[in-house]
Amino acid sequence: MNLLAPIGRVFLTFLAQTGRLVLFMLSALLNCVRPPIYWQLIGQQMLRIGYFSLPVVGLTAFFTGGALALQIYVGGNRFGAESVVPNIVVLGITRELGPVIAGLMVAGRVAAAIAAEIGTMRVTEQIDALTTLSTNPMKYLVVPRLVAAVVTLPLLVLVADAIGVFGGYVISTSSLGFNGAVYIKNTMDFVTDGDVRSGVIKVAVFGFIIALMGCYNGFHSRGGAQGVGAATTNAVVTSSILILAANYFLTSILFSR
Amino acid sequence: MAKVELRGVRKRFGPKVVLDGIDLSIAPGESLVVIGGSGTGKSVMIKCVLGILRPDEGEIFVDGKDVTKLHGDAHDTVLRKFGMLFQGAALFDSLPVWENVAFGLIQGRGMARKQAKDIATEKLAKVGLGPEVAALWPSELSGGMQKRVGLARAIAADPEIIFFDEPTTGLDPIMADVINDLIVSTVKDLGVTTLSITHDMASARKISARIAMIHKGRIVWEGPTADIDNSGNPFVDQFIHGRAQGPIQMEIRS
């Protein structure tokens, strides 16, 4: 019996946490559609979450595209199909690697920043102060971040797609002996709207996960500097895991399109 | 009718009982100070009145309305009667000083920024801060200055009731007395009802007309400030003289 007790306790804690998260999410979604909406804060957050993530996402997309081209060349070479490099690069980037790389990089950058900022506001009573000043913290802090992440990540991933394909192009033309014009023509002929769309849909969901986990962990942090540190770590870890899990399920749903 | 009245308020966090049936009443225009050690439920009590926390049991009346049963807009209307000075000032560090002071006016009441800025400057002057402070950031200010800005923010929207959470904690004795004087003079100017919680006896004597002592989530004594030295209550005696021995034992866990 003593062996079962800790297992049960962990399970109950897990259920309680999940319940709290779902309630938090519903409350956040409800506040998204009820006025007042702080447009200026949404704009600010779009700048912070989307625009300032461009360098990180751009760089990682470039190198990923390059590495992808090399790997596909090696693989294709084994059965004499080196020419598929542009096709597979654009497919891999738009459908899978663009959204996942952008999601994970933004999770590391933004979920951590959101959790640290809101967590510090929590432990210094700034969130309570908002309430006493007739301002709903959900609307003032959570809604702008959620909306900004869901809107800007798809834009970010379009840029990442282009840079990723460009990374593959640079490596293929410089060291794998591809002709530049042929490479671009093959890429453009092969890629479909559906490929790009499935990546955009996935990354919008990732954006929601990132902002939600950042806000949730920040809101529920306690106990000073250590608590904020734990909230930041949890935000990055949980959002990364949820992104990869959601990626699988979304891919299996969007697979046929 | 009492301005604020708590009846049998109970609040627990898990197995830990924080408020164990609080009964307290504050008359209009009265200055009440609640004293008590750390972790006796003082802050939780204030947060219950403000609706930041919801009590498990009991009723809290503000101007005769039970705020524990109010939601949404009706609750917001009651909340507008309150101003609050937080322990660490709780200034928004993403906003300059004047926007901190004007926050409740701009975000809470939709006032134009220009007009709100004028009011903020005027309130800052009330707490002894010149217009040059208005453009600074909270992180550039000392602890005492942050408390002053916090006070200006608490009075910005002309509240009827002001709560002070440990107004002098973390300040040197001189700055603490400056803040006490400011509290006394603003309260006199505005004619507001105040509820303060503190464990600083010098501050409690100065800013209160009546004192109540909280211990283990209950009010164990209340009376006029003048009577505090001969209360005949062992809890109060131990607390005001700061003795380690007595009926109050140190709590190890918060």
Contacts between the chains, C-beta under 8 A, distances in Angstrom:
chain1	res1	chain2	res2	distance
A	121	B	92	7.9
A	124	B	88	5.5
A	124	B	90	5.8
A	125	B	86	4.8
A	125	B	87	6.9
A	125	B	88	6.3
A	125	B	90	4.1
A	126	B	90	5.0
A	126	B	91	7.6
A	126	B	92	5.8
A	126	B	93	7.8
A	128	B	47	6.9
A	128	B	50	7.8
A	128	B	52	5.1
A	128	B	86	7.0
A	128	B	90	6.9
A	129	B	84	7.2
A	129	B	86	5.9
A	129	B	90	4.2
A	129	B	91	7.9
A	129	B	92	7.3
A	131	B	50	7.0
A	131	B	51	7.4
A	131	B	52	5.5
A	131	B	79	7.5
A	132	B	50	5.8
A	132	B	52	7.6
A	132	B	79	6.8
A	132	B	82	6.2
A	132	B	83	7.5
A	132	B	84	4.4
A	133	B	103	5.2
A	133	B	104	3.8
A	133	B	107	6.7
A	133	B	108	5.3
A	133	B	153	7.6
A	133	B	157	7.9
A	134	B	76	5.7
A	134	B	79	5.8
A	134	B	80	5.9
A	134	B	104	6.0
A	134	B	107	7.4
A	134	B	108	3.1
A	134	B	109	7.1
A	135	B	103	7.4
A	135	B	104	7.7
A	135	B	107	4.6
A	135	B	108	5.7
A	140	B	107	7.1
